[in-house]
Amino acid sequence: IVYTNRKKVGYNKNVRWELDHNDIVNEKDRLMAINNDGYFKNSEMFEVIEVESIDETPIDIVWQSPNQKPKDTEGFIARVKVLSLTGEPMSMPIFIIPNAQFASAHAGNFLESISEEDKRRLEEARLAEQDIITKEWAFRGMVTTYGYAITAHKSQGSEFDHVYVNPDWFPDSASDEANARWLYTAITRAAKKLWVVENDEHIREISESEVNDSFNKFTIK
């Protein structure tokens, strides 16, 4: 669990390199939904059990958020098999954005910046659709990125057996209370084991008593 989406992208790249995952999507890749228009909803994670096809021609997109500079990136259309919520294999199209330096992919952020040709490609893949009346485009399928790292903000409501927390990008100017709230959100995602990255060379497992001692230093209103 990390503080920024930029750090999330870096961790995802490093983990996939260690796993020798060199394609846009590989079998056993862990992916995370970043919209609510597909089978899995925003922030839900799932594993690819088979890659059926990948269109390696990128779709150029621009992500725009208030008070931030636009971010140019690209996405790819693929079809993968995953396990459904009932444990049955199912095939689905996905639009994967490898370098997603943002939390969520809403239609207004992306589809307006995509060329008409690429919108049609998404439509053919059953990932997007144009309203016949308003002529506006909207996602009708799942937008994803890699799911090996997640920000504390996006992890709220989720739980994982084993969690590594990297707080090194938390702003130095943040108040003790803001720091404590962020740490509380991050470390309470762990169901069984928790580790904290103290520096680039040291990862230490944290006991429950150490967690409690740390929080006694802060007052969280």
Backbone as CSV, one residue per row, in Angstrom:
resi,resn,N_x,N_y,N_z,CA_x,CA_y,CA_z,C_x,C_y,C_z
1,ILE,0.859,-1.176,0.000,0.000,0.000,0.000,0.902,1.235,0.000
2,VAL,0.612,2.161,-0.894,1.465,3.328,-1.080,0.631,4.600,-0.985
3,TYR,1.334,5.745,-1.021,0.641,7.018,-0.871,0.168,7.585,-2.206
4,THR,0.976,7.444,-3.266,0.645,8.081,-4.540,0.413,7.053,-5.643
5,ASN,-0.355,7.464,-6.655,-0.561,6.606,-7.819,0.722,6.457,-8.628
6,ARG,1.577,7.470,-8.586,2.872,7.351,-9.259,3.704,6.225,-8.642
7,LYS,3.713,6.152,-7.329,4.434,5.079,-6.650,3.790,3.723,-6.950
8,LYS,2.467,3.706,-7.033,1.746,2.474,-7.375,2.214,1.924,-8.719
9,VAL,2.337,2.800,-9.710,2.782,2.374,-11.037,4.182,1.784,-10.970
10,GLY,5.060,2.410,-10.195,6.429,1.905,-10.059,6.477,0.522,-9.432
11,TYR,5.706,0.316,-8.383,5.670,-1.007,-7.745,5.109,-2.054,-8.701
12,ASN,4.048,-1.714,-9.419,3.472,-2.667,-10.367,4.511,-3.103,-11.400
13,LYS,5.298,-2.158,-11.917,6.338,-2.488,-12.896,7.378,-3.423,-12.288
14,ASN,7.802,-3.119,-11.064,8.842,-3.927,-10.426,8.360,-5.352,-10.149
15,VAL,7.147,-5.495,-9.668,6.628,-6.833,-9.365,6.475,-7.644,-10.648
16,ARG,5.954,-7.030,-11.700,5.787,-7.759,-12.955,7.139,-8.151,-13.551
17,TRP,8.152,-7.313,-13.351,9.493,-7.662,-13.809,10.006,-8.885,-13.047
18,GLU,9.794,-8.905,-11.737,10.223,-10.056,-10.930,9.482,-11.328,-11.340
19,LEU,8.239,-11.201,-11.756,7.438,-12.348,-12.175,7.702,-12.747,-13.624
20,ASP,8.547,-11.973,-14.318,8.850,-12.212,-15.723,7.594,-12.079,-16.579
21,HIS,6.764,-11.128,-16.236,5.563,-10.823,-17.019,5.907,-9.692,-17.995
22,ASN,6.162,-10.061,-19.228,6.656,-9.093,-20.203,5.614,-8.639,-21.204
23,ASP,4.497,-9.345,-21.297,3.444,-8.933,-22.210,2.557,-7.885,-21.544
24,ILE,1.672,-7.292,-22.327,0.751,-6.315,-21.767,-0.089,-6.951,-20.667
25,VAL,-0.527,-8.168,-20.900,-1.227,-8.963,-19.890,-0.684,-10.373,-19.966
26,ASN,-0.383,-10.955,-18.817,0.110,-12.326,-18.749,-0.829,-13.192,-17.922
27,GLU,-0.760,-14.482,-18.183,-1.463,-15.427,-17.319,-0.965,-15.259,-15.876
28,LYS,-1.874,-15.285,-14.938,-1.623,-15.116,-13.503,-1.347,-13.665,-13.112
29,ASP,-1.503,-12.724,-14.046,-1.415,-11.316,-13.674,-2.560,-10.977,-12.719
30,ARG,-2.254,-10.142,-11.753,-3.307,-9.600,-10.893,-3.706,-8.231,-11.436
31,LEU,-4.980,-8.072,-11.702,-5.494,-6.818,-12.238,-6.476,-6.187,-11.259
32,MET,-6.684,-4.892,-11.419,-7.617,-4.156,-10.562,-8.541,-3.317,-11.427
33,ALA,-9.824,-3.421,-11.186,-10.793,-2.597,-11.901,-10.683,-1.153,-11.423
34,ILE,-10.750,-0.211,-12.378,-10.694,1.202,-12.008,-11.909,1.965,-12.565
35,ASN,-12.979,1.206,-12.839,-14.263,1.835,-13.146,-15.372,0.908,-12.654
36,ASN,-16.599,1.329,-12.812,-17.739,0.561,-12.298,-18.619,-0.007,-13.400
37,ASP,-18.086,-0.119,-14.602,-18.916,-0.508,-15.734,-18.715,-1.948,-16.180
38,GLY,-17.886,-2.707,-15.467,-17.646,-4.088,-15.841,-18.120,-5.051,-14.774
39,TYR,-17.744,-6.305,-14.934,-18.163,-7.357,-13.995,-17.609,-7.086,-12.604
40,PHE,-16.316,-6.738,-12.525,-15.713,-6.343,-11.257,-15.807,-4.829,-11.134
41,LYS,-16.035,-4.351,-9.923,-16.255,-2.926,-9.702,-14.974,-2.243,-9.235
42,ASN,-15.015,-0.926,-9.230,-13.861,-0.093,-8.926,-13.138,-0.553,-7.666
43,SER,-11.845,-0.816,-7.797,-10.894,-1.247,-6.758,-10.920,-2.750,-6.486
44,GLU,-11.836,-3.511,-7.096,-11.823,-4.959,-6.921,-10.693,-5.580,-7.744
45,MET,-10.037,-6.584,-7.160,-8.913,-7.231,-7.817,-9.287,-8.645,-8.248
46,PHE,-8.623,-9.105,-9.304,-8.893,-10.444,-9.826,-7.653,-10.941,-10.556
47,GLU,-7.583,-12.249,-10.771,-6.421,-12.853,-11.425,-6.800,-13.369,-12.802
48,VAL,-5.902,-13.154,-13.752,-6.087,-13.662,-15.112,-5.704,-15.131,-15.135
49,ILE,-6.620,-15.986,-15.569,-6.283,-17.415,-15.663,-5.902,-17.812,-17.089
50,GLU,-6.252,-16.975,-18.048,-5.855,-17.230,-19.436,-5.972,-15.935,-20.234
51,VAL,-4.971,-15.678,-21.086,-5.026,-14.536,-21.998,-5.477,-15.055,-23.354
52,GLU,-6.639,-14.597,-23.803,-7.197,-15.082,-25.071,-6.707,-14.256,-26.258
53,SER,-6.607,-12.953,-26.079,-6.111,-12.112,-27.174,-5.684,-10.762,-26.624
54,ILE,-4.729,-10.136,-27.338,-4.261,-8.792,-26.998,-4.125,-8.011,-28.297
55,ASP,-4.728,-6.854,-28.348,-4.512,-5.928,-29.458,-3.395,-4.986,-29.034
56,GLU,-2.219,-5.173,-29.618,-1.051,-4.430,-29.173,-0.943,-3.038,-29.799
57,THR,-1.947,-2.644,-30.581,-1.983,-1.271,-31.087,-2.549,-0.383,-29.992
58,PRO,-1.755,0.545,-29.457,-2.213,1.327,-28.301,-3.301,2.322,-28.665
59,ILE,-4.105,2.648,-27.675,-5.087,3.712,-27.782,-4.593,4.870,-26.925
60,ASP,-4.305,5.994,-27.561,-3.794,7.163,-26.841,-4.935,7.843,-26.087
61,ILE,-4.673,8.162,-24.833,-5.680,8.812,-24.002,-5.030,9.928,-23.187
62,VAL,-5.843,10.871,-22.769,-5.393,11.956,-21.901,-6.299,11.977,-20.682
63,TRP,-5.694,11.884,-19.513,-6.460,11.947,-18.266,-6.397,13.364,-17.725
64,GLN,-7.556,13.938,-17.483,-7.643,15.309,-16.997,-8.380,15.325,-15.668
65,SER,-7.774,15.965,-14.683,-8.395,16.105,-13.367,-8.301,17.564,-12.940
66,PRO,-9.306,18.068,-12.213,-9.257,19.470,-11.765,-7.982,19.772,-10.988
67,ASN,-7.387,20.918,-11.294,-6.205,21.415,-10.585,-4.948,20.583,-10.827
68,GLN,-4.957,19.729,-11.848,-3.778,18.944,-12.168,-3.490,19.033,-13.657
69,LYS,-2.224,18.842,-13.998,-1.844,18.852,-15.402,-2.376,17.589,-16.083
70,PRO,-2.782,17.706,-17.355,-3.225,16.508,-18.081,-2.109,15.472,-18.161
71,LYS,-2.472,14.206,-18.100,-1.501,13.119,-18.178,-1.761,12.314,-19.444
72,ASP,-0.750,12.254,-20.311,-0.840,11.447,-21.522,-0.432,10.016,-21.205
73,THR,-1.220,9.066,-21.644,-0.869,7.663,-21.453,-1.541,6.860,-22.552
74,GLU,-1.556,5.558,-22.416,-2.160,4.723,-23.440,-2.764,3.481,-22.814
75,GLY,-3.740,2.920,-23.504,-4.395,1.707,-23.040,-4.459,0.688,-24.168
76,PHE,-4.791,-0.550,-23.812,-4.817,-1.650,-24.776,-6.074,-2.485,-24.570
77,ILE,-6.601,-2.974,-25.679,-7.758,-3.864,-25.626,-7.268,-5.300,-25.544
78,ALA,-7.847,-6.064,-24.640,-7.494,-7.474,-24.508,-8.744,-8.266,-24.131
79,ARG,-8.669,-9.557,-24.311,-9.721,-10.452,-23.832,-9.071,-11.518,-22.969
80,VAL,-9.588,-11.699,-21.769,-8.981,-12.623,-20.806,-10.053,-13.506,-20.192
81,LYS,-9.596,-14.608,-19.624,-10.475,-15.460,-18.821,-10.141,-15.256,-17.354
82,VAL,-11.177,-15.131,-16.555,-11.025,-14.964,-15.114,-12.028,-15.882,-14.431
83,LEU,-11.921,-15.995,-13.126,-12.907,-16.753,-12.371,-14.028,-15.819,-11.943
84,SER,-15.246,-16.254,-12.176,-16.394,-15.474,-11.752,-16.528,-15.538,-10.232
85,LEU,-17.460,-14.791,-9.692,-17.671,-14.792,-8.241,-18.163,-16.136,-7.735
86,THR,-18.667,-16.959,-8.634,-19.106,-18.299,-8.255,-18.047,-19.355,-8.548
87,GLY,-16.863,-18.888,-9.016,-15.757,-19.805,-9.246,-15.714,-20.443,-10.617
88,GLU,-16.553,-19.966,-11.539,-16.578,-20.518,-12.886,-15.727,-19.657,-13.828
89,PRO,-14.962,-20.277,-14.747,-14.199,-19.491,-15.717,-15.129,-18.682,-16.610
90,MET,-14.766,-17.457,-16.883,-15.570,-16.616,-17.772,-14.642,-15.747,-18.600
91,SER,-15.053,-15.490,-19.842,-14.277,-14.673,-20.768,-14.825,-13.261,-20.777
92,MET,-13.925,-12.265,-20.801,-14.379,-10.884,-20.824,-13.359,-9.990,-21.522
93,PRO,-13.839,-8.935,-22.175,-12.921,-7.940,-22.728,-12.511,-6.964,-21.632
94,ILE,-11.307,-6.457,-21.729,-10.838,-5.442,-20.790,-10.099,-4.361,-21.558
95,PHE,-10.102,-3.174,-21.005,-9.272,-2.075,-21.509,-8.253,-1.807,-20.415
96,ILE,-6.998,-2.207,-20.642,-5.981,-2.122,-19.603,-5.078,-0.917,-19.832
97,ILE,-4.861,-0.160,-18.771,-3.999,1.018,-18.803,-2.803,0.729,-17.897
98,PRO,-1.672,0.315,-18.455,-0.535,-0.098,-17.626,-0.019,1.000,-16.692
99,ASN,0.090,2.229,-17.201,0.669,3.319,-16.404,-0.424,4.269,-15.917
100,ALA,-1.342,3.730,-15.158,-2.495,4.514,-14.693,-2.116,5.326,-13.460
101,GLN,-1.659,6.551,-13.674,-1.304,7.426,-12.552,-2.526,8.219,-12.092
102,PHE,-3.606,7.506,-11.876,-4.857,8.094,-11.410,-5.643,6.987,-10.735
103,ALA,-6.631,7.373,-9.963,-7.369,6.400,-9.157,-8.463,5.696,-9.941
104,SER,-9.211,6.445,-10.746,-10.371,5.872,-11.421,-10.453,6.366,-12.854
105,ALA,-11.098,5.568,-13.695,-11.243,5.900,-15.111,-12.714,6.124,-15.416
106,HIS,-13.141,7.362,-15.318,-14.510,7.703,-15.662,-14.563,8.140,-17.118
107,ALA,-15.702,7.935,-17.740,-15.815,8.170,-19.176,-15.411,9.587,-19.569
108,GLY,-15.821,10.568,-18.782,-15.506,11.944,-19.120,-14.027,12.243,-19.120
109,ASN,-13.255,11.507,-18.292,-11.819,11.736,-18.224,-11.103,11.273,-19.481
110,PHE,-11.633,10.233,-20.122,-10.876,9.575,-21.178,-11.513,9.645,-22.552
111,LEU,-12.767,9.301,-22.636,-13.361,9.087,-23.947,-13.372,10.337,-24.808
112,GLU,-13.439,11.502,-24.190,-13.409,12.741,-24.980,-12.059,12.940,-25.656
113,SER,-11.011,12.367,-25.078,-9.665,12.555,-25.626,-9.288,11.488,-26.641
114,ILE,-10.101,10.457,-26.782,-9.775,9.344,-27.678,-10.292,9.638,-29.080
115,SER,-9.527,9.250,-30.077,-9.919,9.491,-31.469,-11.187,8.721,-31.804
116,GLU,-11.888,9.185,-32.832,-13.124,8.520,-33.247,-12.841,7.080,-33.680
117,GLU,-11.722,6.870,-34.359,-11.361,5.518,-34.792,-11.183,4.594,-33.588
118,ASP,-10.499,5.092,-32.552,-10.261,4.257,-31.380,-11.539,4.050,-30.557
119,LYS,-12.420,5.022,-30.567,-13.722,4.824,-29.918,-14.463,3.672,-30.574
120,ARG,-14.380,3.592,-31.884,-15.041,2.500,-32.596,-14.386,1.158,-32.262
121,ARG,-13.075,1.175,-32.076,-12.398,-0.059,-31.669,-12.904,-0.517,-30.306
122,LEU,-13.066,0.421,-29.387,-13.613,0.080,-28.083,-15.050,-0.415,-28.196
123,GLU,-15.795,0.198,-29.118,-17.182,-0.227,-29.315,-17.241,-1.650,-29.865
124,GLU,-16.391,-1.962,-30.831,-16.363,-3.299,-31.407,-15.983,-4.352,-30.371
125,ALA,-15.153,-3.946,-29.413,-14.751,-4.862,-28.345,-15.780,-4.915,-27.214
126,ARG,-16.862,-4.169,-27.365,-17.942,-4.111,-26.362,-17.445,-3.517,-25.046
127,LEU,-16.589,-2.508,-25.192,-16.053,-1.809,-24.022,-16.586,-0.387,-23.898
128,ALA,-17.146,0.135,-24.975,-17.701,1.491,-24.954,-18.899,1.547,-25.886
129,GLU,-19.714,2.590,-25.686,-20.941,2.699,-26.465,-21.326,4.166,-26.608
130,GLN,-21.860,4.523,-27.774,-22.313,5.891,-28.003,-23.839,5.947,-27.901
131,ASP,-24.324,6.885,-27.100,-25.761,7.067,-26.958,-26.345,7.572,-28.276
132,ILE,-27.388,6.932,-28.755,-27.932,7.284,-30.065,-28.633,8.641,-30.057
133,ILE,-29.009,9.126,-28.871,-29.693,10.409,-28.781,-28.714,11.538,-28.464
134,THR,-27.978,11.383,-27.368,-27.074,12.459,-26.940,-25.752,12.444,-27.691
135,LYS,-25.433,11.308,-28.331,-24.167,11.117,-29.051,-22.953,11.081,-28.113
136,GLU,-23.199,11.006,-26.815,-22.098,10.932,-25.860,-21.632,9.482,-25.715
137,TRP,-20.320,9.359,-25.469,-19.739,8.029,-25.309,-19.635,7.683,-23.838
138,ALA,-19.783,6.388,-23.532,-19.649,5.915,-22.150,-19.037,4.523,-22.166
139,PHE,-18.309,4.194,-21.124,-17.770,2.846,-21.000,-18.907,1.856,-20.754
140,ARG,-18.798,0.686,-21.356,-19.738,-0.405,-21.119,-19.000,-1.688,-20.741
141,GLY,-17.729,-1.541,-20.438,-16.915,-2.682,-20.044,-15.885,-2.249,-19.031
142,MET,-15.026,-3.169,-18.661,-14.124,-2.943,-17.540,-12.806,-2.304,-17.971
143,VAL,-12.454,-1.236,-17.282,-11.156,-0.593,-17.424,-10.301,-1.052,-16.248
144,THR,-9.061,-1.450,-16.524,-8.230,-2.039,-15.480,-6.809,-1.482,-15.519
145,THR,-6.083,-1.759,-14.450,-4.635,-1.595,-14.407,-4.102,-2.762,-13.589
146,TYR,-2.802,-2.810,-13.373,-2.234,-3.904,-12.584,-2.567,-3.709,-11.110
147,GLY,-2.701,-4.826,-10.395,-3.188,-4.763,-9.021,-2.213,-5.248,-7.967
148,TYR,-0.919,-5.042,-8.203,0.066,-5.471,-7.207,0.284,-4.414,-6.133
149,ALA,-0.063,-3.177,-6.438,0.047,-2.079,-5.470,-1.227,-1.248,-5.554
150,ILE,-1.539,-0.604,-4.455,-2.760,0.198,-4.379,-2.513,1.329,-3.394
151,THR,-3.137,2.464,-3.621,-3.008,3.558,-2.654,-3.890,3.277,-1.444
152,ALA,-3.520,3.864,-0.316,-4.313,3.683,0.896,-5.733,4.193,0.687
153,HIS,-5.850,5.301,-0.017,-7.184,5.861,-0.262,-8.068,4.877,-1.017
154,LYS,-7.527,4.274,-2.063,-8.328,3.353,-2.874,-8.548,2.018,-2.167
155,SER,-7.690,1.694,-1.212,-7.814,0.407,-0.519,-8.903,0.400,0.545
156,GLN,-9.490,1.551,0.836,-10.507,1.609,1.881,-11.657,0.659,1.562
157,GLY,-12.024,-0.139,2.549,-13.081,-1.121,2.365,-12.583,-2.477,1.919
158,SER,-11.283,-2.587,1.568,-10.706,-3.856,1.134,-9.881,-4.471,2.260
159,GLU,-9.628,-5.765,2.152,-8.799,-6.466,3.130,-7.962,-7.497,2.392
160,PHE,-6.694,-7.620,2.807,-5.774,-8.554,2.174,-5.065,-9.355,3.270
161,ASP,-4.752,-10.606,2.982,-4.074,-11.444,3.982,-2.723,-10.863,4.370
162,HIS,-1.927,-10.489,3.367,-0.575,-9.987,3.601,-0.436,-8.604,2.983
163,VAL,0.023,-7.652,3.775,0.100,-6.260,3.324,1.486,-5.690,3.603
164,TYR,2.053,-5.035,2.584,3.278,-4.256,2.733,2.894,-2.780,2.621
165,VAL,3.304,-1.991,3.589,2.985,-0.564,3.599,4.263,0.231,3.372
166,ASN,4.227,1.124,2.397,5.363,2.000,2.132,4.924,3.443,2.352
167,PRO,5.276,4.022,3.511,4.849,5.394,3.803,5.865,6.451,3.396
168,ASP,6.890,6.078,2.604,8.014,6.993,2.397,7.666,8.203,1.536
169,TRP,6.534,8.180,0.861,6.164,9.330,0.048,5.129,10.201,0.723
170,PHE,4.848,9.915,1.986,3.878,10.763,2.675,4.495,12.145,2.857
171,PRO,3.758,13.220,2.561,4.354,14.564,2.598,4.933,14.921,3.963
172,ASP,6.127,15.489,3.960,6.756,15.900,5.226,5.929,16.966,5.930
173,SER,5.172,17.743,5.151,4.400,18.840,5.734,3.091,18.392,6.361
174,ALA,2.748,17.104,6.204,1.473,16.626,6.732,1.475,16.663,8.257
175,SER,0.323,16.917,8.826,0.202,16.946,10.279,0.287,15.536,10.844
176,ASP,0.574,15.458,12.147,0.610,14.150,12.799,-0.738,13.441,12.672
177,GLU,-1.815,14.208,12.759,-3.144,13.594,12.664,-3.381,13.035,11.269
178,ALA,-3.014,13.795,10.220,-3.183,13.306,8.856,-2.325,12.073,8.621
179,ASN,-1.103,12.093,9.154,-0.210,10.948,9.033,-0.819,9.724,9.704
180,ALA,-1.352,9.911,10.890,-1.939,8.811,11.638,-3.157,8.243,10.928
181,ARG,-3.977,9.111,10.369,-5.158,8.637,9.653,-4.759,7.806,8.430
182,TRP,-3.721,8.285,7.700,-3.264,7.530,6.540,-2.729,6.167,6.975
183,LEU,-1.899,6.154,8.015,-1.346,4.889,8.494,-2.432,3.947,8.989
184,TYR,-3.409,4.508,9.649,-4.509,3.676,10.159,-5.226,2.981,8.998
185,THR,-5.515,3.746,7.952,-6.177,3.157,6.789,-5.313,2.072,6.164
186,ALA,-4.011,2.338,6.021,-3.119,1.394,5.353,-2.933,0.111,6.148
187,ILE,-2.611,0.217,7.422,-2.262,-0.992,8.168,-3.473,-1.836,8.541
188,THR,-4.646,-1.229,8.587,-5.835,-2.012,8.916,-6.385,-2.767,7.709
189,ARG,-5.681,-2.719,6.581,-6.075,-3.558,5.440,-5.547,-4.978,5.607
190,ALA,-4.607,-5.208,6.554,-3.962,-6.506,6.717,-4.804,-7.420,7.594
191,ALA,-5.120,-8.620,7.082,-5.883,-9.597,7.851,-4.978,-10.529,8.647
192,LYS,-3.771,-10.827,8.111,-2.907,-11.799,8.777,-1.517,-11.239,9.078
193,LYS,-0.835,-10.727,8.066,0.544,-10.273,8.226,0.704,-8.857,7.696
194,LEU,1.545,-8.071,8.390,1.789,-6.690,8.001,3.281,-6.409,8.031
195,TRP,3.788,-5.801,6.957,5.178,-5.366,6.894,5.205,-3.886,6.544
196,VAL,6.192,-3.174,7.065,6.381,-1.770,6.733,7.744,-1.606,6.076
197,VAL,7.774,-0.920,4.931,9.019,-0.650,4.221,9.668,0.552,4.905
198,GLU,10.772,0.311,5.647,11.425,1.391,6.372,12.380,2.177,5.485
199,ASN,12.977,1.515,4.495,13.810,2.173,3.489,13.956,1.204,2.324
200,ASP,14.741,1.582,1.317,14.851,0.763,0.116,15.448,-0.612,0.381
201,GLU,16.131,-0.783,1.495,16.814,-2.043,1.749,16.231,-2.810,2.938
202,HIS,15.263,-2.251,3.608,14.795,-2.879,4.836,13.270,-2.926,4.876
203,ILE,12.735,-4.136,4.938,11.306,-4.351,5.117,11.130,-5.125,6.420
204,ARG,10.354,-4.574,7.333,10.240,-5.178,8.660,8.793,-5.563,8.952
205,GLU,8.621,-6.795,9.468,7.284,-7.218,9.884,6.904,-6.480,11.163
206,ILE,5.679,-6.030,11.225,5.189,-5.249,12.355,4.219,-6.084,13.182
207,SER,4.457,-6.133,14.480,3.561,-6.879,15.361,2.367,-6.020,15.746
208,GLU,1.333,-6.663,16.276,0.134,-5.939,16.688,0.439,-4.960,17.808
209,SER,1.332,-5.342,18.740,1.665,-4.450,19.849,2.380,-3.197,19.361
210,GLU,3.241,-3.333,18.335,3.928,-2.174,17.778,2.946,-1.223,17.110
211,VAL,1.960,-1.789,16.444,0.935,-0.955,15.823,0.192,-0.156,16.885
212,ASN,-0.192,-0.822,17.957,-0.920,-0.130,19.022,-0.059,0.944,19.681
213,ASP,1.233,0.655,19.898,2.130,1.637,20.493,2.258,2.880,19.613
214,SER,2.323,2.647,18.294,2.446,3.764,17.368,1.240,4.665,17.430
215,PHE,0.061,4.089,17.533,-1.153,4.899,17.506,-1.409,5.609,18.830
216,ASN,-0.766,5.134,19.889,-0.897,5.845,21.152,-0.230,7.201,21.127
217,LYS,0.635,7.434,20.127,1.332,8.721,20.014,0.436,9.793,19.388
218,PHE,-0.648,9.363,18.748,-1.486,10.310,18.024,-2.880,10.345,18.634
219,THR,-3.544,11.454,18.463,-4.943,11.580,18.845,-5.747,11.749,17.562
220,ILE,-6.598,10.781,17.282,-7.406,10.807,16.070,-8.829,11.143,16.463
221,LYS,-9.302,12.292,16.065,-10.631,12.724,16.427,-11.684,12.038,15.555
